[in-house]
Amino acid sequence: VQLVESGGGLVQPGGSLKLSCTGSGFTFSREQMTWYRQRPGKARELIATIPFILGLTPFYDESVKGRFFVSRDNAKKTVYLEMNNLKPEDTAMYFCRASGVNSWGQGTQVTVSS
């Protein structure tokens, strides 16, 4: 089982980034996928979940609702996190996870700073 996150970087406040997470070693299309983040000195927190059943509404934490959007491409075994209007408090390591898989990727660092 492998999860590989990418797309992080340094962005100015108000900017945008799109993260990707590609999974392998499990049936991606049948797994609910979740994005987490871990801010400096804080516990890892759930920020967005997308069900594996197409058409069901994704869940977003209040801290990102209206700014972040999660999507998935089962053919590419990839889940995306589009992040808009980024704020300094969004600075964190971002991870994805499959609901039925006990594995974490290495994460991708997002830094929001002027």
C-alpha positions in Angstrom: 0.0 0.0 0.0 1.3 3.4 -0.9 0.0 6.9 -0.8 2.0 9.7 -2.5 1.1 13.3 -1.9 2.4 16.1 -4.1 1.8 19.7 -5.1 2.7 21.6 -2.0 4.9 24.6 -1.9 5.3 28.2 -0.9 2.4 30.5 -1.8 1.5 34.1 -0.8 -1.6 34.7 1.3 -4.7 34.7 -1.0 -3.0 32.4 -3.4 -4.0 28.9 -4.6 -2.5 25.4 -4.7 -3.8 22.1 -5.9 -2.5 19.0 -4.1 -2.6 15.5 -5.4 -2.5 12.1 -3.7 -2.1 8.9 -5.7 -2.8 5.6 -4.1 -1.6 2.1 -5.0 -1.9 -1.4 -3.5 -5.5 -1.2 -2.7 -8.9 -0.7 -4.5 -8.8 3.0 -4.7 -12.3 3.3 -6.3 -13.9 1.6 -3.2 -12.3 3.7 -0.6 -13.4 7.0 1.0 -10.5 9.3 0.8 -9.6 12.0 3.4 -7.2 14.9 3.5 -5.6 15.7 6.8 -3.1 18.4 7.8 -0.7 18.8 10.7 0.1 22.4 11.6 3.4 23.2 13.5 3.0 22.1 17.1 -0.6 20.8 16.5 -2.2 17.4 16.2 -3.1 16.1 12.8 -6.6 17.2 11.8 -9.2 16.1 9.3 -10.0 18.7 6.8 -11.9 17.1 3.9 -13.4 13.7 3.0 -14.8 12.5 -0.3 -16.9 9.4 -0.4 -16.2 6.6 -2.9 -19.8 6.7 -4.1 -20.0 9.3 -6.8 -22.5 12.0 -6.2 -22.4 12.0 -2.4 -21.5 15.3 -0.9 -17.9 15.7 0.4 -17.3 16.8 4.0 -15.2 19.8 4.9 -14.0 21.1 8.2 -15.3 24.6 9.0 -11.8 26.0 8.8 -11.6 25.3 5.1 -15.2 25.2 3.9 -15.8 27.4 0.9 -12.0 27.7 0.2 -10.9 24.1 -0.3 -12.5 21.6 -2.7 -11.8 17.9 -2.8 -12.2 15.7 -5.9 -11.1 12.4 -7.2 -10.3 10.6 -10.4 -10.7 6.9 -9.8 -9.2 6.0 -13.2 -6.0 7.8 -12.1 -6.3 6.5 -8.5 -5.8 10.1 -7.4 -7.6 12.4 -5.0 -7.1 16.2 -5.3 -7.4 19.1 -2.9 -7.8 22.5 -4.5 -7.0 25.2 -2.0 -8.0 28.8 -2.7 -7.7 32.0 -0.7 -4.9 30.5 1.3 -4.1 31.9 4.7 -1.0 31.8 6.9 -2.8 29.5 9.2 -3.2 26.9 6.4 0.6 26.4 6.7 0.9 22.7 7.4 2.0 19.3 6.2 -0.9 17.8 4.2 -1.6 14.1 4.1 -4.2 11.9 2.5 -5.6 8.6 3.8 -7.9 5.9 2.5 -10.5 4.9 5.0 -9.9 1.2 5.0 -6.1 1.3 4.8 -3.8 1.8 7.8 -1.1 3.7 6.0 0.1 7.3 5.7 2.1 8.9 2.9 5.0 11.2 3.5 2.9 14.3 3.1 3.4 17.5 1.2 4.3 20.8 2.8 2.3 23.9 2.2 3.6 27.2 3.4 1.6 30.3 3.2 3.7 33.4 3.7 4.4 36.8 2.2 
